[in-house]
Amino acid sequence: MIKTLIKLKILKFILICGVSTAYAFKKYCDQKIEVKEKKNKKPFPLTR
């Protein structure tokens, strides 16, 4: 019983770490895309 409890705690820890890592990676990628979009925006030239 103790072995299964330890296994469940390790599994829970791995799942929480995996989810938090995926969230951090997604946030990092979204931030990188946002910076690229800002660089690509050019002001419209005024025509007369």
Helices and strands as residue ranges (DSSP letters): H 2-40
